[in-house]
Amino acid sequence: MSNLSIQPEENTFSIFVPMKLKKRGGAAMVILPKELPKADNLIKSTSKPNYDHRIINALAKAYKWQKQMDKQDLNISQLARKENISDRYMSRILRLNYLAPDIVTAILEGKQPRDLRLQDLMTKLMSNLWEEQKAAFGFN
């Protein structure tokens, strides 16, 4: 590999943007640091919706299972046996019902932070306060 040096012309300038690349579902994502809120907002507003179907499907399951539990007077263990899944998995999905409405709306519109993963929503400690949820999951 050659050590090629390019000399900038007189009327050019350089821009350094700190970022990291992260693989997700076989595609590379550019993750900007959180210290650049203006750049992050610019990217969100100019990019097309980023629908995460795994999170959307999990939200739908959480809603459906909660309705079944309420309608049929079932507990988590009973419904988990009926659905042939573990109690633990069902509990982690059901906790999505306690997300702030703004977060759910943003996810359904594909406007959630690009680095938000279903695993984060299922396993991170979730506050009962919606403002704290937004901060914890990057919805500021």
PESUL-V384328 format. One record per residue. N is the residue number from 0. RES is the residue in one small letter. OMEGA is omega in whole degrees, 0 to 359 (NA if undefined). Layout:
n = {N & N}
res = {RES & RES}
omega = {OMEGA & OMEGA}
//
This chain:
n = {0 & 1 & 2 & 3 & 4 & 5 & 6 & 7 & 8 & 9 & 10 & 11 & 12 & 13 & 14 & 15 & 16 & 17 & 18 & 19 & 20 & 21 & 22 & 23 & 24 & 25 & 26 & 27 & 28 & 29 & 30 & 31 & 32 & 33 & 34 & 35 & 36 & 37 & 38 & 39 & 40 & 41 & 42 & 43 & 44 & 45 & 46 & 47 & 48 & 49 & 50 & 51 & 52 & 53 & 54 & 55 & 56 & 57 & 58 & 59 & 60 & 61 & 62 & 63 & 64 & 65 & 66 & 67 & 68 & 69 & 70 & 71 & 72 & 73 & 74 & 75 & 76 & 77 & 78 & 79 & 80 & 81 & 82 & 83 & 84 & 85 & 86 & 87 & 88 & 89 & 90 & 91 & 92 & 93 & 94 & 95 & 96 & 97 & 98 & 99 & 100 & 101 & 102 & 103 & 104 & 105 & 106 & 107 & 108 & 109 & 110 & 111 & 112 & 113 & 114 & 115 & 116 & 117 & 118 & 119 & 120 & 121 & 122 & 123 & 124 & 125 & 126 & 127 & 128 & 129 & 130 & 131 & 132 & 133 & 134 & 135 & 136 & 137 & 138 & 139}
res = {m & s & n & l & s & i & q & p & e & e & n & t & f & s & i & f & v & p & m & k & l & k & k & r & g & g & a & a & m & v & i & l & p & k & e & l & p & k & a & d & n & l & i & k & s & t & s & k & p & n & y & d & h & r & i & i & n & a & l & a & k & a & y & k & w & q & k & q & m & d & k & q & d & l & n & i & s & q & l & a & r & k & e & n & i & s & d & r & y & m & s & r & i & l & r & l & n & y & l & a & p & d & i & v & t & a & i & l & e & g & k & q & p & r & d & l & r & l & q & d & l & m & t & k & l & m & s & n & l & w & e & e & q & k & a & a & f & g & f & n}
omega = {182 & 179 & 186 & 179 & 180 & 178 & 179 & 175 & 185 & 185 & 180 & 174 & 181 & 176 & 177 & 178 & 178 & 180 & 173 & 178 & 181 & 177 & 178 & 179 & 178 & 179 & 178 & 177 & 175 & 179 & 177 & 178 & 182 & 179 & 181 & 184 & 180 & 179 & 180 & 178 & 179 & 180 & 181 & 186 & 183 & 182 & 179 & 181 & 181 & 183 & 175 & 186 & 177 & 180 & 180 & 178 & 179 & 177 & 179 & 178 & 181 & 180 & 181 & 182 & 178 & 178 & 179 & 180 & 180 & 185 & 185 & 180 & 179 & 171 & 184 & 182 & 181 & 181 & 179 & 176 & 180 & 180 & 179 & 176 & 181 & 177 & 184 & 179 & 181 & 179 & 180 & 177 & 182 & 180 & 178 & 177 & 182 & 176 & 177 & 180 & 178 & 180 & 180 & 179 & 180 & 179 & 181 & 178 & 180 & 183 & 179 & 176 & 185 & 181 & 177 & 180 & 177 & 180 & 178 & 182 & 183 & 189 & 180 & 176 & 185 & 178 & 173 & 180 & 186 & 180 & 178 & 176 & 181 & 179 & 183 & 184 & 173 & 180 & 182 & NA}
//
